[in-house]
Amino acid sequence: MGSLNEPVRRPLTLDVSGLPSVAFGHQNTTWLANVFYMAIEGMMFALMFATYFYLRTRSTNWPPGHLPPTLKYGALNAVVFFVSIIPAWIVKRRAPERNRIGVRNGLLVLALFALAATVLRIFEFSALNCRWTDDAYSSTVWVLIGMHSGHLATELIETLVLLAISFTPKMEGTRLADAAINSDYWYFVVVTGLMVDVLIYGTTRLL
Amino acid sequence: MVTAFIFFLLGGVLAAMIRLQLIRPENSLMGPDLYNQVFTMHGSTMIFLFAVPMMFQGFGVYIVPLMCGARNIAFPRLNAFSYYLYVGGALVLWGGLLTNTGPDVGWFAYVPLSGPAYSPGHRADIWSQMITFTEVSALGVAICLATTILRHRAPGMTLNRMPILLWEKLVISIAVIFAMPAVMIASGLLLLDRLVGTHFFNPAEGGDVLLYQHLFWFFGHPEVYIIFLPGAAIISTLVECFSRRRIFGYTPIVVSVVATGFIGFSVWVHHMFATGLPQLSESFFTAASLMIVIPTGTQFFCWVATLWYGRLQLRLPMLWCFGFFFVFLIGGLSGVMLASVPVDLQVHDTYFVVAHFHYVLIGGALFPMFAGIYFWFPKMTGRMANAALGKWHFWLFFIGFNITFFTLHFLGLRGMPRRVYTYGPDMHWQGLNILASSGVVFMTAGLLVFLANVFHSVRAGEIAGNNPWGDAGLEWSTSSPPPPYNFLHVPTVSGRDPLWEDPPDQPVVVGLRDDIRETLVTHSLDADPQHKDEDPGPSIWPFLSALTVSAAFVGSIFTPWAVPLGAPPVIATLIGWLWPRGQSPTPQPAGESWVR
C-alpha cells in the first residue's frame, strides 16, 4: 500500500473489456450508416420531386394530354405498405430480445408483404396511362415509380437474405442488429412509397 | 492518393496540350474535335478523378482514423469497394479518350449539346456513367468518414476537442451526402434521355434545358467547398503546428466551416446568371454568394491572428501555406467580382472566369495538397522529404502558376472566350497566350522536381521519427509509418492538442481483444466508450461486387438491357459480401454482453 505522502498517480489504462459487444439502435455504427444511406436516397427522391414540380410549371395542363394513373393498384399497394409496418416493427422489437423465432417469423411476414408490394407494383406500371417516351411528364412519373421500385426490390432481396440467415445459427449478435436496421430501411421505403403515391396519384388529380 | 495523383499528372498533360494549342493563332496542332475532347477530359479528370478523390477521399481515408486515434476506418470493405469503383470510373473515362470516344461536351455536359439531338455516339454517355462511378465512390467514403469521426474517436475527444481537420471532414462528408445525389440525378436523367428516349431536357415534349443546369449546379457549387474545405483544414492544421500555439479562434473557425457547408447549398444559381433568370433571383443569389465571404474571411483572419501571436517556423509545408494565402486571396477577390451580376455578364464564358476558378481551385486545393503531402510525408513514409528540392518545387510552381493564370485575367477582359480551339491573328491575343503558355514550363519543371524528391526521399530521406514537426495531433503519437492497426494501444485524450497538453501518463485503452479486429465505439458527442465492435477481415467480395457493378454501369452506356442483365451478378456478389462467415456467433471471453 502506498504512503499518503506519495503523489497521486493517474491510472495508466482505461479498461474496456467489460463493454458490450453488440449494440442496437442509434448506438450501432451500421444504424448510423443506414441513416446516411437514407439521407442520400431521400435527397434523390427530393430532387426528383423537385423535378416533377419544376416540369409542372412548364405545362399548362397536368397531366398533359393523359388520364391520371388509375388508382386501383396504387391504392391497394398503399394499404400493403401501411400494414407491412407491423411485421417490420415486430422484427425491430424482437431482435434486441434475442428472440430468434420471433425475428424469423417477422422477417417471413415482412418478406411476404414486400413480395406482394413488388407484384402489385408491376401492375401499377401497367396502370400509369402513359409511356416514358410520351413526354416529360410521363418520363418523370416512370422514373419516380421506377426509382422507388428499385428500393422495393432491394429491400425485398435484403429481407429474403436475412430470412435465409435466420434459418441458420448465424442469426446472432450483429445479424440480429442488422435485422432491426432492415426494419428502419423498410420504414423509409414505405414513407417514400407513400410520398410517390401522393405525387403521381394525388397531384395529377389536384394540380 | 497515389491513384488520384496519377490522374492529376494526366490532367496536367491535357492542360499542357491546351496551352500548346493556344500558343499561336490558327494553330493546327489539334482540330476542334480533339480539342473539345481534351478540354472536357481535362476538366472532368481534374474535378472528378483528382480534386475530390485526392482532397476528400485520399487524405481523409489516410488521416482521419489516425487523427481520431482509431485503429481503422469504419466499414473498411465499403471503403475498398469505393476505391475500386473510382478506379473503374477513371478507366472508363480514359478508355473513352484512348478509343477516340472521349467526352467532348465540357466537364458539366450541358444540354442540349450533350442530349441525343446534338451528341450522337457514346461520348456523352461515357461522361454520364463516369459520374455515376465516381459519385457512388465518394458517397461510400463519405459514410465511412462521417461514421469514423462520429463513432470512433479516442475516448475523451469530445466534439469541442476535435481537431479542426476532423470538423471539416465531417462537414464535407455531410455536404457530399446531400450534394452528390444532385449530379447523379442530372447525369442519370441525361443518360435516360439519350438511352431510352425520355424527355426531361427536351422542350418540345415539356422538358426543360435549364432544369439540367439547376440540378448540376446544386451539386456543382457545394463541390467547390467539398474541394476547398479539405484544403482549409490542412491550412488550419499546419498554421497551428508551425505557429507553436493553439489556433486562434477555434470556435469561430468551426462555426465558419459549418456555415460554409450550409451557404454552399444556397448559391448555385450564380453559375446561371447569363441564362435570363428573374431579377429577384439574381439579387438573392448575388447576396448569398457575397455572404460566403464572411465565413471564409473569418477563417483567413483566424489563421493570420494565429501566425501573428505565434512563433512562426517557416518550414517547407508552411511555404506552401503562404502560397495558398496569396493565390486563394486573389481567387477570392475575383470571385467577389463575379458574384456581381453586371460583371458576371460582361466576362461570362471568357478566360477571366478560367483564371478565377483556377486561382480558387489550385489555390484552395493544390497548394494545401502539397503542403499536406510535405507535412505528412514523414508519417506516411518514415522519412523526411528533401527541403531544398521542396523549395525549388514551390518556387517553380508558384511562379509558373501566376505567369499562366494571372495572364488569363487579361485575356478574358480582352474578350477571349473559353472552349475555342483557336483564334484569328486579328484578335491580338497571341502575346498574352504565349506568356500564359510559358508558365506551363515552370509548373512542369516544378512537378518533375517534386517527383524526383519523392522518389529520392522515400529511399534516402532523413529518418523522421514519430513526430518530426512537434505537432499536437494524435497521428504523431504512433510510429512513422504507422503499423496496419495504427495504434498498439488506442489512446485517450484530455485536451484539444493532446501531444502538447496531455500528461505523459495519459491513460491508454486496454481490453480490446487482439485475436480479432476489435475496435472501440464511442459516443458521438462526448466520446465516452460505449461498446466494442468487430471489423471484418480482408475479403475478395468488395472487389467482385465492384467488378459486377462496373460491368452493369459500362453495359448501360450501350444498352438499357445491361440493367436487368447486370442485376443478378450484382445481387449475387453483394450477397457473397454480406453473408456471415467464420465462427458464429462472435466468441467473447466472458459471454456476450448487449446494449440496447
Interface residues (C-beta under 8 A of the other chain):
Chain A: R9 R10 P11 L12 T13 L14 D15 V16 S17 G18 L19 P20 S21 V22 A23 F24 G25 Q27 T29 L32 A33 F36 Y37 A39 I40 E41 M43 M44 L47 M48 T51 Y54 L55 R58 S59 P64 P96 R98 W132 T133 D134 D135 A136 Y137 S138 S139 T140 W142 V143 I157 V161 I165 P169 K170 E172 G173 T174 R175
Chain B: A74 F75 L78 L139 A142 I143 A146 T147 L150 R151 P155 I177 F178 M180 P181 A182 M184 I185 L189 L192 D193 V196 G197 T198 H199 F200 N202 P203 E205 G206 G207 D208 L211 H214 L215 F218 T492 P503 D505 Q506 P507 V508 V509 V510 G511 L512 L520 V521 P529 Q530 H531 K532 D533 E534 I571 I575 L578 W579 P580 S584 P585 T586 Q588 P589 A590 E592 S593 W594 V595 R596
